Amino acid sequence: MKTMQWSDAARTPREVAAAVESSGEVRLERRGDGVPFVLMREDRARQAQRGMETTARLLRNLLHHGGEELVTEALVDVFPWVNFLPEKDCVAFVREFMWTLEACSDLDVWTPFGRMIHEWQQTAAIHADPALAQELSRAVDSDLGPVPVPMMSEEAGAEEE
């Protein structure tokens, strides 16, 4: 993937377009802490989406046709931290992984998939630390006090100013 500057898109759009045509996609760097953009041809984006849909269906069918152990082993190879999960959580992770993968593929929205992986990884980190797992698993013996009313995101932003 070729990398160019965001300003190149305005100054030399033909050069950017030629780079997209030749390499399939171009990463456009932005100044400061702006997240770079990736510019690609539509046919390439459609092919990637079809690939994800096919992969999701393949894994779902493998899981439904008795390949749960194989899918679990494959996920452990991809995410070694799954070994820290208790067996019941490992089963729940595999099922949630499959459901979320398929749902995100159908919608072409991947934020929930990344969030799900992050949350399970954090759960595995807790189980990897026996003292932390024990502390978080113990019963709470006393009242921890009143729970504050949740603030709407607009209210929270106004208080920070």
Secondary structure, DSSP 8 states (H G I E B T S, - for coil): -EEEEHHHHHH-HHHHHHHHHHHSEEEEE-STT---EEEE-HHHHHHHHHHHHHHHHHHHHHHHTT-HHHHHHHHHHH-GGGGGS-HHHHHHHHHHHHHHHHHHHHHT--HHHHHHHHHHHHHHHHHHSHHHHHHHHS---S----------HHHHHHHH-
